[in-house]
């Protein structure tokens, strides 16, 4: 059985939940494992900060930057809309 991991050991990864609020919090993958949970295989990555994370919690740098940029664009749009309302 061959398993492909999304993130490599030594790769800098970013937290998805932080990027979604405009913060870029990174760590480095130090180990990767696979385990069975409710009948399906799950990939688990241990990061240098000591946490075990799943695929859906981590992002590559480009993806994290894209998500954080979208957050700030939304914030700027909201500020501009508020400014336009106040000018009327």
C-alpha positions in Angstrom: 0.0 0.0 0.0 1.4 3.4 -1.0 0.4 6.5 0.9 1.3 10.0 -0.3 1.6 12.7 2.3 0.6 16.3 1.4 3.4 17.9 3.6 7.1 16.8 3.8 9.2 16.5 6.9 11.1 19.8 7.3 8.5 21.7 5.3 7.2 25.0 6.7 3.4 24.8 7.1 0.8 27.4 8.2 -2.3 27.0 10.3 -5.5 27.3 8.3 -7.6 28.7 11.1 -5.1 31.5 11.7 -4.8 32.4 8.0 -8.6 32.7 7.8 -8.4 35.7 10.2 -5.4 37.3 8.5 -2.6 35.9 10.7 0.3 33.8 9.4 1.3 31.3 12.1 3.9 28.8 10.8 5.6 25.7 12.1 7.8 23.0 10.6 6.7 19.4 10.1 9.0 17.0 12.1 7.2 13.7 11.5 4.3 12.2 9.7 2.1 9.2 10.4 -1.0 7.5 9.2 -3.7 5.9 11.4 -7.1 4.5 11.0 -10.1 6.4 12.5 -13.7 5.2 12.1 -12.6 2.9 9.3 -10.8 5.5 7.2 -7.1 6.3 7.0 -6.0 9.7 8.4 -2.7 11.5 8.0 -1.2 13.1 11.0 1.7 15.6 11.1 3.6 16.5 14.2 5.0 20.0 14.1 8.0 21.5 15.9 5.6 23.3 18.3 4.6 19.9 19.6 1.1 19.6 18.2 -0.3 16.8 16.0 -2.3 18.2 13.1 -4.3 16.7 10.3 -4.2 17.6 6.6 -7.2 19.9 6.9 -5.6 22.0 9.5 -2.4 22.9 7.6 -1.6 24.9 4.5 1.3 25.4 2.2 2.8 29.0 2.3 1.2 30.1 -1.0 -2.3 29.0 0.1 -1.9 30.6 3.5 -0.9 33.9 1.9 -3.9 33.7 -0.5 -6.3 33.2 2.3 -4.8 35.9 4.5 -4.9 38.3 1.5 -8.6 37.5 0.9 -9.3 38.4 4.6 -7.6 41.8 4.3 -9.3 42.6 1.0 -12.7 41.8 2.7 -11.7 44.1 5.6 -10.7 46.9 3.3 -14.0 46.5 1.4 -15.9 46.8 4.6 -14.0 49.9 5.7 -14.6 51.5 2.3 -18.3 50.7 2.4 -18.6 52.2 5.9 -16.7 55.3 4.7 -19.0 55.7 1.8 -22.1 55.4 4.1 -20.7 58.1 6.4 -20.0 60.5 3.6 -23.6 60.5 2.4 
